[in-house]
Amino acid sequence: MDPSRRLPKTNPDDLMGIIQRLVSAKGSPSAAIHDGVDKLLELPSVRYFIKGFTEREINSFATHASRYMELYLPTGSIEIAHTQRYSHRTGKSELCILATRALAPGTVLSELKGSMADLTDAEEIELKRTDRRNSHGGIRRDFSVIHSKQLKKNHLFLGPARFVNHDCDNNCELFREGRYITFRVVKPVAVGEEVTAHYGDGYFGRGNRDCLCETCERRGMGG
């Protein structure tokens, strides 16, 4: 969330090697993910990032990393991809979720996990300050910041589920599965089609008048 923070660089080949071993591993998927996370924790940049962490914090980091590892299992039905839909607004390529197999209504995308993290008052102030510096002035510089009307505060939506973009004619819905938030298919999704959710009627301005989704583009509405 803070582009000014600098961490030691990691060789992309080292990361690719971890994922390739995960994809080609024989045996149980959970064992392959566990091994992949262990290899990730050995990387110099990750060791630098977690130095000073308590054991509980390291375990939380490892659990969070495992959610991303799960996306790469061959048994999965989605992948993270790039989209240019929002580039003229954000100035960079953004991410989206695409289906790698046909998805029928009722399917739960259990590998697309997410969780909510509270923001402290100081973190909210810092996000708003960074927003002003980066141009827009509102806290929604990143779609992973979600405002809870019920609790009247902002949260971070973390995990690979955060890459699910909004569409006014969404094909999936948020679904709580145990400790995680994931998604359930509500309309047929074809191979290569983007997996989308509905962020709310007022997330992109009143009546979503600033919405940039594909449905709004097709209808000549929104942004």
C-alpha positions, 0 to 999 in steps of 0.5 A: 500500500506504500509505494515509497517503502523499499525492500531488497529485490528478489530474483524472479527466477527464484520465485518462479522455481518455487511455483514450478516445484509447487505445480509439478509436485506429486502427493498432497496439495497441502504438503506442496503448499507447505513446502512452497511457503517454507522455500519462500521464507528462506528468500533473503528479501522475505527474511529481511521483511520478517526479521523482528516478527514474533513467531505468531506474526511469522505464522500469520505471514506464512498462512497469508502466503499459502493463500496465494500459493493455492492459486497455482495448484493445477486443480484450480479454476482461476488465474490472476491476469492483467487488465488495462481497463483502469489504466487511464485512471490509475496510470498502470496495469491492474490485475483481474481474475480469469476463469481457466475452466467453465464455471457453473452457478453455485460453484464456490471458488475456494482457492480465491480466499480473502480476509479483512484487516482493521486499519488503525487511525494512524494508518487511515491518516497515512493512506489519505495522505498518500492519496493526496500525494498521488492525486485523487485525494480519497482513500480508495486509491486501491480497491482493497480498501473497503468501507464498512457502513455498519462499523463506520470505518475502513478495512483492508481486503487482503489475499488473492480475493482482492483482485476480483473487480467490480461489475454492475452485472456481476457473475459472482458474489461474496461468500463466507467459508469458515474463516475466509471470504471467498466467492460463489458463482451466480451466473455461468462463467466461460473459460477466459471470462473475468470473474467479477463481484458487485462492490455496492451501488454507491462505491464509485460515486452516487449510483456508481456514476464513475464506474468503469466496468465492462457492463457500464461501457457496453450500456454507455453509462457510468464513467 
